[in-house]
């Protein structure tokens, strides 16, 4: 991440982790994340889904998987 502009410049200083979102990376920090476009979880089990995404992120070395 080189720098933030616009509204993200302001939002990047907020404690987003207090609301369950990851912290914004600092300027000059490498961003390491992946994106899941579709995931079906039987019975809409949110904990199972969250645990699965965290385990996949840890397995592949991403700091975040969304």
LINBELFEN-V232655 format. One record per residue. N is the residue number from 1. RES is the residue in one letter. PSI is psi in degrees with one decimal (* if undefined). NEAR is the number of other ideal C-beta (glycine too) atoms within 10 Angstrom. D_CENTER is the distance of its C-alpha to the mean C-alpha in Angstrom with 2 decimals. Layout:
# LINBELFEN-V232655
N	RES	PSI	NEAR	D_CENTER
N	RES	PSI	NEAR	D_CENTER
This chain:
# LINBELFEN-V232655
1	X	122.9	13	14.34
2	X	-48.8	7	17.91
3	X	164.3	9	17.89
4	X	150.4	16	16.84
5	X	167.1	7	19.41
6	X	-141.3	7	20.40
7	X	-30.9	8	18.49
8	X	-26.1	12	15.31
9	X	-40.8	10	17.69
10	X	-50.1	9	18.35
11	X	-32.4	11	14.96
12	X	-17.4	16	13.51
13	X	-6.8	10	16.07
14	X	151.5	12	15.22
15	X	70.5	8	13.97
16	X	-24.7	13	10.85
17	X	-22.7	10	10.21
18	X	-24.0	8	13.58
19	X	12.9	7	12.39
20	X	5.8	6	9.72
21	X	154.9	12	6.77
22	X	155.1	11	5.24
23	X	149.2	13	8.20
24	X	137.5	17	9.05
25	X	150.2	16	10.42
26	X	163.4	9	14.19
27	X	134.0	10	16.69
28	X	-2.9	8	17.67
29	X	141.3	11	14.67
30	X	135.3	7	13.51
31	X	125.3	10	10.08
32	X	97.6	12	9.37
33	X	164.8	12	6.93
34	X	166.1	14	8.32
35	X	133.7	8	8.84
36	X	122.8	12	11.00
37	X	-26.1	4	13.57
38	X	131.7	4	15.61
39	X	123.4	9	15.71
40	X	127.2	6	18.80
41	X	120.0	13	19.04
42	X	138.0	7	22.63
43	X	17.0	6	23.58
44	X	43.9	8	20.15
45	X	100.0	11	19.28
46	X	-38.5	9	15.94
47	X	-43.4	8	16.05
48	X	-44.2	12	16.90
49	X	-48.0	15	14.08
50	X	-46.4	11	11.46
51	X	-41.2	11	13.49
52	X	-48.2	15	13.78
53	X	-40.6	18	10.17
54	X	-40.2	12	9.78
55	X	-38.5	11	13.16
56	X	-43.7	14	12.61
57	X	-43.6	18	9.70
58	X	-38.3	11	12.20
59	X	-41.3	9	15.05
60	X	-3.8	10	14.12
61	X	14.7	8	12.86
62	X	143.8	16	9.29
63	X	-18.6	15	7.34
64	X	139.8	16	4.10
65	X	116.0	17	5.43
66	X	*	11	5.34
